[in-house]
Amino acid sequence: MNSKSSLTSIEEQLPAKYEHLVSERQYFRILAYICRYFEEKDYYLTEIAEGQLAVHDDEEQMDISLDNLVKRLSSQLEGGWKQDIYTYFDQLLEHTNTEELFRNFELAKEYLTLRLYGDQIDTHSEQDALIFRQDLEGTYSVLSLDLPSKFQVILESETENWPADEKTLFQIALQNANRQEVETAHGYWEETEIVAVISNEYAAIKMLDLEQNFSDSVGEHGALVAVPTKGTVFIHPIRTLSSNLHEALNLIVKQANLIYESDPGPITRNLYWYHQGQFHAFPLKMKEEGLSYQLPNELQDYLKDQEAS
């Protein structure tokens, strides 16, 4: 194969997310080495846009982020960049087969991420083997690998030789997920303030670190949060208690359930009150007329305390 003839689009300026790491000249030097690398390999490099490569061979398409590579090169001497880039992609393409990854924690940790799953996860046969925690009631945050062409959950047996405990693995995975780009739309629906977070893969998991990633979406009294699918999150900042929480609740519930039923990667119909670092689930019941949501006890107590003060 020859990637020279297959490269149809290449970005013309340094992405803003790399401005603190490398200069424009350095970035395009990196891209030149990358293009040269793929010219010599059995892969087609078809596009470079916003720090993302579109690469494919005869069997599959891969979208490869340059975030880890650019960060790594920014702390190294330019004279060694070509070899570093070649080694990086040799290892990356080889480690789409993960056996070697699990023997090399220093490399594997760059691909750690979390995937948020709901009740559809196989809790009977696999749960004991998965590495997970419950950050949101009714969901599982599962330790995974973010590989070029797929996500792969990690089993406990695969990490036996890693020199890190589960707490550390989750910290690294969340830090990696926080670096992923998502789109946000901040506006008003029927006079209700709503922040919509949209991404093919990362919206739900970035919500786990809500104040780090979306600080403007948390009001003085917290926020209402819905996570219907992996790619969509709805947030209502609770800025004053004079606003009609029930109207906001009804609006988010309606939109979130529509997305849950129609979009790929459904996670949960639950609604949460986020306050001071904690997610409190709304009790959910199925009635003849449909789903019924009740205020969590923590929110009821909070509202009473605010009224009394």
Helices and strands as residue ranges (DSSP letters): G 3-6, E 9-10, G 16-18, H 24-39, E 44-49, E 52-56, E 61-65, H 67-73, G 78-80, H 81-94, G 101-103, H 105-108, G 109-111, E 112-117, E 132-133, E 140-146, E 151-153, G 156-159, H 166-178, E 183-189, E 192-198, H 203-206, G 207-209, H 210-213, G 215-217, E 223-229, E 232-237, H 245-262, E 271-275, E 278-281, E 284-287, E 290-293, H 297-308
